Amino acid sequence: MPTFSVGAAPAYQNSDEGWEIPTLPPFAGNLDLSLHLIESLIDAEFDITSCQEMLVEHAFTLPMKLLWPDASNGSWPVTTVPVCVNTVQHPLPSPKRCADLGRAIGEAIRNWETDCRVVVTGSGGLSNQLDGQRAGFINKRFDLEFMESLTCDPSWATRFSIHGLVELTGTQGVELLTWLSARSALGNQPRLVHSNYQIPISNSAAGTIAFAEPC
């Protein structure tokens, strides 16, 4: 399991995960941005795994479908570059390293010589644990503090170790590393557009937060 990997494919196939999650048509890649991003991250001293083939799963496909629900037959109105942060197989990257990755990605995007507009998304759970003695664990207080920090102090989460985050958020709560990476790519003062948090009837808290460029 690479710590950080970047897609460098002309298209990305949807992995068949089972669980009655529908398989969607391929997502078009953007090789120009992929190669620019990979080279920029290498220059920033990140050891990146470049993937000329990559299967994408629900962490990628569900946000795409939520952002563009009317895309018919998978005719997505955007090209994509998947960036994978390991939140599955220990050892995991530290929150600080993920924040540094996000900042390097943001710098690379701002230096990309193009007129294209870029949206950065991060997806994953907030506090949750799917199995073990703490199955169903949710830490609402921490979740809300973390979401608030993304607006006012993005470095807040970097004070925690991975083991500290597991203790505070559950085994799968470390997926907030992808939120931190995405937020760090946006620079110092993005404009908060929307924030929402709820605990549905399940074993995982759910949140959404959206930023835009300053006015």
N, C-alpha and C positions, 0 to 999 in steps of 0.2 A: 504494500500500500504506500504509494509515494506521499511524502509530506505535502508537497504542493505540485499540482500538475495543471498544464494548460493545453487545451485542445488546439490542434493545428491541422484540422481536416476540412475538406470542402463541404462536408455534411455530417450530421450526427444522428445516429439511429437511436430510437427509443428502446431501451432494454425492456424485455418482457419479464416483469417482476411477479406476475401472478397476482393473487389477492384481489382479483377482479378489477385491477387498475387498467384502464384501456391503454393500448399501445397506439401512440400517435405517429403520423407520418414524419419523415426526417426533417431536421432543422438545418437550414442552410448556414454554413460557416462563413467566416470572413478571414481569409488567409492573410490578407495584408495586415489587419490588426493583430491577428494571432502571432505572426512572425515579429512584428514590431514589439509586441508585449513581451514575448519570450526573450528577445535580444535585450530589451530594456531591463528586464528582471535579472538576467545574467549579469549585465553591467552593474546592477545594484547588489551583486553578490548573493543572489538567491539561486540555489541549486534546483532548477526547475526540470521536471519531467515533461518532455514535449510528446504529445500523443497525436500521431497521424491517423489513428483510429480511436474512437472513444464512444462507448455507449453511455447514454444519459438516462437517468431514472427520475423518480417523482420529485426529488429536490430541484430538478431542472424543469421538468415538464409541467408540473402543477403551477408554478409561477407564470410560465409562458401562457398557459390556458387562462389563468385569472387575468393577466394583463391584456390579452387579446382573445376574449371569449368568442368573438364573431369570426375568427379566422376559419374560413371554410376549407375543409379537406386538408388542413395543415398548411395552407398558403399563408405562412407567417409574413407580416409586413416588415420584418427586420432580419438581419443576419446576426449570428451569435458567435461568441467565443466562451466556451465553458472553462471555468477555473475551479478546480477541485481542491478543497482543503481537507486534509485527513482528520475526521472526527470519529473514526470507527476503530482503528487498530492502534493500540498503544505501542510506542510512545507517541504522544500527540504534540503538535507545536504549541508553544506557550502563547497566551493572549498577546503579549508584547510582540512576539514574532509575527502573529497574524495582523496586528495593527501596522507593523512595519511593512508587511506585504501589501496591505491595502494602500498605504501611502505611496509605495513604489508603483502600484498599478495606476493610481490616480495621476501621478506625475507622467507616466508613460502615455496615458490617454491625452493629457493636456499637451504633450509634445508631439502627438501624432499629426502629421501634416495632411489634413483632410478637412473638408467641410461637413463631414458626417457628424450627426449628434449621437451621443452614447448614453445609454441608461445602464446603471450598475445595480444589480440585484443581489441580495444575499438571502438564502432561505435555510430554514432549519427550525428545530424546536426551541422553545424556551425551557423552563424547568420541567423535566419529566424523567421518569424511569419506568421502563417497560417490563422489567422482570426483577427477580431477587426479592430480598426481604423488604426493600423499600419500593416495591412496585406501586405505581400510582402516586409517588411523591411529587408534590408541587410546592414551590416556594414563591408565593405571590409577591411578597415584599421585595425579594431580590429581583424578580422579573421587572417590577415597576421601577426599581432603582436603576436597573440596567438600561431600560428603555429611556428613562429620563437622562441618563448619562450620555446617551448617544447624541442628544441635543446640546447639552451644556458642558460636558467634559468627557470626550470620547476616550481619553486615556484612563478613565476610572477602572475599567475592567482589567487593565494590564497589571494591577496590583496583586491579582490572584494567581496562584499556581493552578496547574491542571487538576491536581488532587484537591485543592481548595474548591475549585469550581464543581467538581463531582460531588463533594460534600454538600455544597450549597444548592446545587441545581439538579442532582440526580445523574445517573450514568449517561443518559442521552442529552442532558442539558448542555453539555459541552458544544453542541451544535451552534450555540450562540457565537462561537468563534467566526462563523461565516457572516453573521450580522456585523461583528466588529470589523472584519476585513472590508466588507462593503462600505460601511460608514467611513472608515479611515481613508478610502479612496476619494471621498467627496471634498476634502479640504477642511479648512478651519471653521467656516461659518455658512453652511448651507441653510436654506430656509425650510423650517418644518411645515409640511403641508397637511399631514394627517397622522394621527396616532390612535391605536385602538388595542385594547387588551381584554381578554375574557378567558374564563375557565369553563369550557363546554363540558357536557356529560361524557367525559372520557378520562384518560390518565395523562393528558398533556395540556398544558396551558397554551394559548394561541395569541399571537400579537401581530400587528401590522404597523409599520412606520414608514413614512414617505418623506423625502426631502427633495428640494429643487434648488437650482442656483439662486443666489441672493438677488433680490430685485435691483 
